[in-house]
Amino acid sequence: MDSIGLVLSGGGARGAYQAGVLSAISEVAMRNGLENPFLIYSGVSAGSINAAIVAGFPGNFQKATSRLTKLWSEITTDSVFYADLLTLSRGSFDWVADFSFPSLKKAPSTARSIFSTTPLRSLLTQACHFENIQRKIDYGNLQALAISTLDYDSISSKTFFQAHPLANPWDRPMHRGEKAILSVDHVMASSAIPMFFPPVKIDNRYYGDGCIRNQSPCAPAIYLGARRLVAVGVRRKTDTWYTYHHSESGAPPSLARLINVIFHSVMMDGLEADIQRITQTNSHLALLSDFQKKSLSVREVDCLWISPSVDFSKLAIQRSGEMPRLIRYLLSGFGSLSESSELVSYLLFDGSFCQQLIEIGFADGMKAEEEIKRILSP
């Protein structure tokens, strides 16, 4: 089957951009008479939220993306995590106690985090219709949904997937695929930003944000049978070579700047490198005959990569005043907010900021209308 896969990378509040791109894709699909263009969905971090909502939605792709954009345009910090004084104080005190008085601990520490994501769990419970996943697979309207996480025990990527019976698990260096009945826990784990959001326990192991060490975000969709891919990232192509926008000549890096750079490196969006590998593989395979290709385990994958046309870190700093005061106070303790721009763009769950990202995503998607039409064509 010539299945088309949708790959969504992660990035906290930047996930709103993907909602805009998906809205544009649904517009193009509708014009071409395609109600459900994708059979395979693969998501990481915020991308796992978007993938789960769209894949499990009871209606068609157009209705699903409409619901998704509405959710992002109305999102608030309080609907994602608690940012009150009590929660921040408790989370910060736990970290300080662990670092300052380790010998006083009588039992292993519970999973530490600065914020509580109880509101996000409630939001996802209402927005994600996991009960529809298997039903849509049985009816042939869906082939697979894959959600990638970081396994804190093995320090490797693990992708949980729910798929048709012929889909097999995989075991590659630093990346495993495991069949599962997907639930809110898997999405919560995939989007658990380290230190800020708590790790999630699944089958007696703890998991965190799937962006960490995820060098092949397209791999799960390909392993599950996708021959064509649409991949939507949350960083500009030029951001692969990271240049700090706010540094002063000769000034030593502040703690905020160091955290920003480390955060940018750890929470990697591996789409660019992955797409480059796919393109190189395709070019090598194009030199072989059909007979020679039959003996190989790799295959050509037609892919389209859509990424932001603007720098979301700069946009986030312009709107940083819309963050809760306590979060701004917390981040300012490390240095200026402009030096924490990367982190700010991940945590700025504000309806007006997300609406701006949705509009940028829709515009970027429509710019790629001809490419989208080509890759979705039967």
C-alpha positions as CSV (number, residue, x, y, z in Angstrom):
1,M,0.0,0.0,0.0
2,D,1.3,3.4,-1.0
3,S,0.6,5.0,2.4
4,I,1.1,8.6,3.3
5,G,2.5,9.5,6.7
6,L,2.3,12.7,8.7
7,V,5.3,13.4,10.9
8,L,5.0,16.2,13.6
9,S,8.0,17.2,15.6
10,G,7.8,18.9,19.0
11,G,8.3,22.3,20.6
12,G,5.9,23.2,23.4
13,A,3.7,26.1,22.5
14,R,5.3,26.1,19.0
15,G,3.0,23.2,18.3
16,A,0.4,25.8,17.4
17,Y,2.3,26.4,14.2
18,Q,1.6,22.8,13.1
19,A,-2.1,23.3,13.6
20,G,-1.9,26.1,11.1
21,V,0.0,24.0,8.6
22,L,-2.5,21.1,9.0
23,S,-5.3,23.6,8.4
24,A,-3.7,24.5,5.1
25,I,-3.2,20.9,4.2
26,S,-6.8,20.2,4.9
27,E,-7.8,23.1,2.6
28,V,-5.7,21.6,-0.2
29,A,-7.0,18.1,0.4
30,M,-10.6,19.3,0.4
31,R,-10.1,21.1,-2.9
32,N,-8.8,17.8,-4.3
33,G,-11.6,15.6,-2.9
34,L,-9.5,13.9,-0.2
35,E,-11.3,13.6,3.1
36,N,-8.6,11.6,5.0
37,P,-5.2,12.1,3.2
38,F,-3.1,10.4,5.9
39,L,-3.1,6.8,7.1
40,I,-0.1,7.0,9.4
41,Y,0.5,9.6,12.1
42,S,3.7,10.0,14.0
43,G,4.2,12.7,16.7
44,V,6.9,13.8,19.2
45,S,6.3,16.1,22.2
46,A,3.7,18.8,21.2
47,G,3.6,17.0,17.8
48,S,2.3,13.9,19.7
49,I,-0.6,16.0,21.0
50,N,-1.5,17.2,17.6
51,A,-1.2,13.7,16.1
52,A,-3.3,12.1,18.7
53,I,-6.1,14.7,18.5
54,V,-6.3,14.4,14.7
55,A,-5.8,10.7,14.4
56,G,-8.5,9.9,17.0
57,F,-11.0,12.5,15.9
58,P,-14.4,10.9,15.0
59,G,-14.9,13.1,11.9
60,N,-12.8,13.6,8.8
61,F,-9.4,15.4,8.5
62,Q,-10.9,18.8,7.8
63,K,-13.1,18.7,10.9
64,A,-10.2,17.4,13.0
65,T,-7.9,20.2,12.0
66,S,-10.6,22.7,12.6
67,R,-11.0,21.4,16.2
68,L,-7.2,21.5,16.6
69,T,-6.8,25.1,15.6
70,K,-9.7,26.1,17.9
71,L,-8.0,24.3,20.8
72,W,-4.6,26.1,20.2
73,S,-6.2,29.5,19.6
74,E,-8.0,29.3,23.0
75,I,-5.2,27.8,25.0
76,T,-3.9,29.4,28.2
77,T,-1.1,28.6,30.6
78,D,-3.6,27.5,33.2
79,S,-4.9,24.9,30.8
80,V,-1.4,23.4,30.5
81,F,0.3,23.7,33.8
82,Y,-0.1,25.4,37.2
83,A,2.0,28.5,37.6
84,D,0.9,29.6,41.0
85,L,3.2,30.5,43.9
86,L,2.5,27.4,45.9
87,T,3.4,25.0,42.9
88,L,6.5,26.9,42.0
89,S,7.7,27.1,45.5
90,R,7.1,23.4,46.1
91,G,8.8,22.4,42.9
92,S,11.8,24.7,43.4
93,F,12.2,23.6,47.1
94,D,12.3,20.0,46.0
95,W,15.1,20.7,43.6
96,V,17.1,22.7,46.1
97,A,16.6,20.0,48.8
98,D,17.8,17.3,46.4
99,F,21.0,19.3,45.5
100,S,21.7,20.8,48.9
101,F,20.8,18.0,51.4
102,P,21.1,14.7,49.5
103,S,22.3,12.9,52.7
104,L,19.1,13.8,54.5
105,K,16.9,11.9,52.0
106,K,15.4,8.8,53.6
107,A,13.9,7.5,50.4
108,P,14.4,7.8,46.7
109,S,13.2,11.1,45.3
110,T,9.9,11.2,43.5
111,A,9.9,12.6,40.0
112,R,10.8,16.3,40.3
113,S,9.5,19.1,38.2
114,I,9.0,22.9,38.5
115,F,5.4,22.8,37.2
116,S,2.4,20.5,37.7
117,T,0.8,19.4,34.4
118,T,-2.5,18.2,35.9
119,P,-4.4,20.7,33.7
120,L,-2.8,19.3,30.6
121,R,-3.9,15.8,31.5
122,S,-7.5,17.0,31.9
123,L,-7.3,18.9,28.5
124,L,-5.9,15.9,26.7
125,T,-8.5,13.5,28.3
126,Q,-11.2,15.7,26.7
127,A,-9.5,16.4,23.4
128,C,-8.0,13.0,22.5
129,H,-10.4,10.3,21.5
130,F,-8.2,7.3,22.0
131,E,-11.2,5.0,21.9
132,N,-11.5,5.7,18.2
133,I,-8.0,4.7,17.3
134,Q,-8.6,1.0,17.1
135,R,-12.0,1.4,15.6
136,K,-10.5,3.5,12.7
137,I,-7.7,1.0,12.2
138,D,-10.3,-1.8,12.0
139,Y,-12.3,0.1,9.4
140,G,-9.2,0.9,7.4
141,N,-9.4,4.7,7.9
142,L,-6.2,4.6,9.9
143,Q,-3.1,2.5,9.6
144,A,-1.1,3.6,12.6
145,L,-0.5,6.2,15.3
146,A,3.0,6.4,16.8
147,I,4.1,8.5,19.8
148,S,7.8,8.8,20.6
149,T,9.2,9.3,24.1
150,L,12.6,9.3,25.9
151,D,13.1,6.2,28.1
152,Y,15.0,7.6,31.1
153,D,16.2,4.2,32.1
154,S,17.9,3.3,28.8
155,I,18.5,6.9,27.7
156,S,17.1,6.1,24.3
157,S,14.1,6.8,22.2
158,K,11.1,4.6,22.5
159,T,8.1,4.8,20.1
160,F,4.8,3.4,21.3
161,F,2.5,2.6,18.4
162,Q,-1.0,1.3,17.8
163,A,-1.4,-0.1,14.3
164,H,-2.8,-2.8,12.0
165,P,-1.9,-6.4,12.9
166,L,0.9,-6.7,10.3
167,A,2.9,-3.8,11.8
168,N,5.9,-5.1,13.7
169,P,8.0,-3.6,16.5
170,W,11.6,-2.6,15.7
171,D,14.8,-2.5,17.6
172,R,17.5,-0.1,16.3
173,P,20.5,1.5,18.1
174,M,19.1,4.0,20.6
175,H,15.5,3.6,19.2
176,R,12.9,1.0,19.8
177,G,9.3,0.6,18.6
178,E,6.8,-1.1,20.9
179,K,3.1,-2.0,20.3
180,A,0.7,-0.5,22.8
181,I,-2.9,0.6,23.4
182,L,-2.2,4.3,23.4
183,S,-3.6,6.5,26.1
184,V,-3.2,9.9,27.7
185,D,-0.1,8.7,29.5
186,H,1.8,8.2,26.3
187,V,1.1,11.7,25.1
188,M,1.9,13.2,28.5
189,A,5.2,11.3,28.5
190,S,6.1,12.5,25.0
191,S,5.5,16.1,25.9
192,A,7.1,16.1,29.4
193,I,9.7,18.9,29.0
194,P,12.6,17.9,31.3
195,M,12.8,19.6,34.7
196,F,9.7,21.8,33.9
197,F,7.2,19.0,33.4
198,P,7.2,15.7,35.4
199,P,8.3,12.4,33.8
200,V,5.5,9.9,33.3
201,K,5.5,6.4,34.5
202,I,4.4,3.7,32.0
203,D,4.8,0.0,32.9
204,N,7.2,0.7,35.8
205,R,9.5,2.9,33.7
206,Y,9.7,6.7,33.5
207,Y,9.5,8.5,30.2
208,G,10.0,12.1,29.1
209,D,10.0,14.5,26.2
210,G,10.4,12.6,22.9
211,C,12.5,15.4,21.4
212,I,15.5,14.4,23.5
213,R,18.1,12.4,21.5
214,N,15.5,11.9,18.8
215,Q,17.7,12.0,15.7
216,S,15.2,10.2,13.4
217,P,11.7,11.6,13.8
218,C,10.7,10.3,10.4
219,A,11.7,6.7,11.2
220,P,8.6,5.5,13.0
221,A,6.3,6.4,10.1
222,I,8.6,4.7,7.6
223,Y,8.9,1.5,9.8
224,L,5.1,1.5,9.9
225,G,4.8,1.5,6.1
226,A,4.8,5.1,4.9
227,R,6.0,5.5,1.3
228,R,5.3,9.2,1.2
229,L,5.8,11.7,4.1
230,V,4.7,15.2,5.0
231,A,6.9,16.4,7.9
232,V,6.1,19.6,9.8
233,G,8.8,21.1,12.0
234,V,8.8,24.0,14.5
235,R,12.2,25.5,13.7
236,R,13.3,27.4,10.6
237,K,15.7,25.5,8.3
238,T,18.4,28.1,9.0
239,D,18.1,27.4,12.8
240,T,20.1,24.2,12.4
241,W,23.2,26.3,12.6
242,Y,22.2,28.1,15.8
243,T,23.2,31.7,16.2
244,Y,22.4,33.5,19.4
245,H,20.5,36.6,18.5
246,H,21.0,38.6,21.7
247,S,24.6,38.2,22.7
248,E,26.8,41.2,23.3
249,S,30.3,41.4,21.9
250,G,32.8,40.3,24.5
251,A,30.3,39.7,27.2
252,P,30.5,36.3,29.0
253,P,27.4,34.1,28.7
254,S,24.9,34.5,31.5
255,L,23.2,31.6,33.1
256,A,20.1,32.3,31.1
257,R,22.1,32.2,27.9
258,L,23.8,28.9,28.8
259,I,20.4,27.4,29.7
260,N,19.0,28.6,26.4
261,V,21.8,27.1,24.3
262,I,21.6,23.8,26.3
263,F,17.9,23.7,25.9
264,H,18.1,24.3,22.2
265,S,20.6,21.5,21.8
266,V,18.8,19.0,24.0
267,M,15.3,19.6,22.7
268,M,16.5,19.0,19.2
269,D,14.3,19.1,16.1
270,G,16.0,16.4,14.1
271,L,13.8,16.8,11.0
272,E,16.4,18.6,8.9
273,A,19.1,15.9,9.3
274,D,16.5,13.2,8.9
275,I,15.1,14.7,5.7
276,Q,18.7,15.1,4.4
277,R,19.4,11.4,5.0
278,I,16.1,10.4,3.2
279,T,17.0,12.6,0.2
280,Q,20.5,11.1,0.0
281,T,19.1,7.6,0.2
282,N,16.6,8.4,-2.6
283,S,19.4,9.8,-4.8
284,H,21.5,6.6,-4.4
285,L,18.5,4.3,-5.0
286,A,17.7,6.2,-8.2
287,L,20.9,5.0,-9.7
288,L,19.9,1.3,-9.3
289,S,17.7,-0.8,-11.4
290,D,14.3,-2.2,-10.2
291,F,15.9,-5.6,-10.0
292,Q,18.7,-4.3,-7.8
293,K,16.3,-2.5,-5.5
294,K,14.4,-5.7,-4.8
295,S,17.3,-7.1,-2.9
296,L,17.7,-4.1,-0.6
297,S,15.9,-3.5,2.7
298,V,15.7,0.3,2.1
299,R,13.3,2.0,-0.2
300,E,12.6,5.3,-1.7
301,V,10.5,7.7,0.4
302,D,8.9,10.8,-1.2
303,C,8.9,13.5,1.5
304,L,7.8,17.1,1.9
305,W,9.2,19.2,4.8
306,I,7.4,22.3,5.9
307,S,9.1,24.6,8.5
308,P,8.5,28.0,9.9
309,S,9.4,31.1,7.8
310,V,10.1,33.2,10.9
311,D,12.0,32.9,14.1
312,F,9.6,32.0,16.9
313,S,12.1,32.9,19.6
314,K,12.0,36.5,18.5
315,L,8.2,36.5,18.4
316,A,8.0,35.0,21.9
317,I,10.2,37.7,23.4
318,Q,8.0,40.4,21.9
319,R,5.0,38.8,23.7
320,S,6.9,37.7,26.8
321,G,4.8,40.2,28.9
322,E,1.8,37.9,28.3
323,M,3.5,35.1,30.4
324,P,2.3,34.7,34.0
325,R,4.2,37.1,36.2
326,L,5.7,34.3,38.4
327,I,7.2,32.5,35.3
328,R,8.7,35.8,34.1
329,Y,10.1,36.3,37.6
330,L,11.5,32.7,37.7
331,L,13.2,33.1,34.3
332,S,14.5,36.6,35.0
333,G,16.5,35.0,37.9
334,F,18.7,33.4,35.3
335,G,19.2,36.6,33.3
336,S,17.2,38.7,30.8
337,L,14.2,37.2,29.2
338,S,15.7,37.9,25.8
339,E,18.5,35.5,26.7
340,S,15.9,32.8,27.5
341,S,14.0,33.3,24.2
342,E,14.1,29.6,23.3
343,L,12.6,28.5,26.6
344,V,10.1,31.4,26.5
345,S,8.8,30.2,23.1
346,Y,8.2,26.7,24.5
347,L,6.3,27.9,27.6
348,L,4.3,30.8,26.1
349,F,0.9,29.0,26.1
350,D,-1.0,32.1,25.3
351,G,-4.0,32.3,22.9
352,S,-2.8,35.4,21.1
353,F,0.7,34.1,20.6
354,C,-0.5,30.7,19.5
355,Q,-3.1,32.3,17.1
356,Q,-0.2,34.2,15.5
357,L,1.7,30.9,15.0
358,I,-1.4,29.3,13.5
359,E,-1.7,32.1,11.0
360,I,2.0,31.8,10.1
361,G,1.6,28.0,9.8
362,F,-1.4,28.4,7.5
363,A,0.5,30.9,5.3
364,D,3.5,28.6,5.1
365,G,1.3,25.7,4.2
366,M,-0.5,27.5,1.4
367,K,2.9,28.5,0.0
368,A,3.6,24.8,-0.4
369,E,0.2,24.1,-2.0
370,E,1.6,22.6,-5.2
371,E,4.0,20.4,-3.4
372,I,1.2,19.3,-1.0
373,K,-1.1,18.5,-3.9
374,R,1.7,16.5,-5.6
375,I,2.5,14.3,-2.6
376,L,-1.2,13.7,-1.7
377,S,-2.1,12.8,-5.2
378,P,-3.2,9.1,-5.5
